[in-house]
Amino acid sequence: MATRLVIVGTCGFPASRAKIYSLLDGAELQESFYNLLGKKTLENLANRPKNFHLTFKAWQATTHPYSSPTWKRMKEPPPGDKTKYGWLRCSKENLWALEKTVEQAKDAGAEVIVFQTPPNMPCNNEHLAEVRCFFEHAISIAGDNIAVAWEPRGEWLKAKDALKKVFDMGVLIVSDYLRTPPMFPESPIAYTRLHGLGESEVNYKYKYTDEDLRRLKDIIKNLESEKIYVMFNNVYMLDDATRFRNMLID
């Protein structure tokens, strides 16, 4: 893996930023999912160490409908018809939220914007047209310096033909590689979010074993990607990410 860049990090900052900067290669910002961030926060993130890679979880207004319980944590709901937000709709309201998300990601100096959709997002051809329209706008305004990624859940995660159409647009398809193997190993950039193992879709209390991490290492070794983001999203994320990073070095 010496010829490519593997970025090991956490979803969020489970310790002080200074500590995470010193121990890991990167982090995915989680605060950005719940609320738009203040100017000072964005400036502080942009002033991180040069070798630390930051990615950005998209504002929930773009991905989750108004009925989602996560909206209760939104300090300032977006304007207009709240029912037109979420689910990667191509409505004028949702495209406004998209523009705000991309603007903040740029201000933070993020490398990737991750749009994580909920399991209840309708999975059909009609909604695929909405998704493709949404990502066409996302790619256009993100520009060349920020990659656009989608973590589908629910039925969408099984709809490989539909996901291929989105992937062919230039959108990274994100999955938990220990649960769902990489669907498009030829992607120039790969991105996995690791939510713990078990019967449910997520198991945040799970602690990865050395065997799990060795399996993950083998999966990554077989990718064709030049840059690979490995982001742990469980209670033990800092320890697991540090162990996996050391495993790659050994």
PyMOL commands that set and color helices and strands:
alter all, ss='L'
color gray80, all
select helices_A, chain A and resi 17-23+31-34+39-46+60-63+69-73+82-84+92-108+125-142+154-158+160-167+210-221+237-249
alter helices_A, ss='H'
color red, helices_A
select strands_A, chain A and resi 5-11+26-29+53-57+112-116+147-151+172-173+189-194+227-232
alter strands_A, ss='S'
color yellow, strands_A
deselect
rebuild
show_as cartoon
